[in-house]
Amino acid sequence: MIQIIALLYATQKGIEGIREFESKVIPILKEHQGNLISASSNTNKSESEPDEIHVIQFPSVSNFDAYKNDPRIIKLASLKSKMVRKTELFITDNFHQY
């Protein structure tokens, strides 16, 4: 199992733009056995903070790689660039659930 923390920074389209992109990619993520555990945001964030934070799990790195290389995801790259100006990923295979 791997866990991914994704920090998403919106373009001028804001959180609505991120939601539009998510609506297209989450079904594909699920096909690769990915699970969006949570998506959270802070309404009182500073300019330097991400607009949304995702916690995602995949059963393995190979599932995550298959998701990233899925032709449908690659095709959505132009939409992503219109809605998400920056993404930071933190990936771990050593995490704890309390």
C-alpha positions in Angstrom: 0.0 0.0 0.0 1.2 3.5 -0.8 -0.2 6.8 0.4 0.0 10.0 -1.5 -0.5 13.5 -0.1 -1.2 15.9 -3.0 -1.2 19.6 -2.5 -3.2 21.3 -5.3 -2.9 25.0 -6.2 -5.7 26.3 -8.3 -5.5 28.5 -11.3 -7.8 31.6 -11.5 -10.7 29.1 -12.0 -10.4 28.4 -8.2 -11.7 25.4 -6.3 -14.5 25.0 -8.9 -11.9 24.4 -11.5 -10.2 21.8 -9.4 -13.6 20.1 -8.8 -14.2 20.0 -12.6 -10.9 18.3 -13.1 -11.5 15.9 -10.2 -14.8 14.8 -11.6 -13.0 13.5 -14.7 -10.0 11.8 -13.0 -11.5 10.2 -9.9 -13.5 7.5 -11.8 -10.2 6.6 -13.6 -8.3 6.6 -10.3 -10.9 4.1 -8.9 -10.4 1.8 -11.9 -6.7 1.5 -10.9 -7.8 0.7 -7.3 -7.0 4.1 -6.1 -9.0 5.6 -3.2 -9.4 9.3 -2.5 -9.4 9.1 1.3 -10.0 12.8 1.8 -10.0 16.2 0.0 -9.8 19.2 2.3 -9.4 22.9 1.9 -9.1 25.9 4.2 -11.3 28.9 3.4 -8.9 31.3 5.3 -5.7 30.2 3.6 -2.8 32.4 2.6 -1.7 32.9 -1.0 1.2 30.5 -0.5 -0.9 27.6 0.9 -2.5 25.0 -1.3 -6.2 25.3 -2.4 -6.9 21.7 -1.6 -5.1 18.8 0.0 -5.8 15.2 -1.0 -4.9 11.9 0.8 -4.9 9.1 -1.8 -4.1 5.4 -1.4 -3.2 2.8 -4.0 -2.5 -0.9 -3.3 1.0 -0.5 -4.9 3.3 1.7 -6.8 2.5 -0.2 -10.0 -1.2 0.7 -9.6 -0.3 4.3 -9.2 2.0 4.1 -12.3 -0.8 2.5 -14.3 -3.1 5.4 -13.3 -0.5 8.1 -14.2 0.1 6.4 -17.6 -3.5 5.7 -18.4 -4.2 7.3 -21.8 -7.3 9.0 -20.5 -5.2 10.8 -17.7 -2.6 11.8 -20.3 -5.4 13.2 -22.5 -6.7 15.3 -19.5 -3.3 17.0 -19.1 -4.5 20.1 -20.9 -7.6 20.4 -18.7 -5.4 19.9 -15.6 -3.1 22.8 -16.7 -6.2 25.0 -17.0 -7.5 24.2 -13.6 -4.4 23.3 -11.4 -1.4 25.6 -11.6 0.8 23.5 -9.3 0.8 20.1 -7.7 3.1 18.8 -5.0 3.1 15.1 -4.3 4.5 13.3 -1.2 4.5 9.5 -1.5 5.1 7.0 1.3 4.8 3.3 1.8 5.3 3.5 5.5 2.4 5.1 7.3 0.3 4.5 10.3 -3.4 4.5 10.9 -4.6 5.4 14.4 
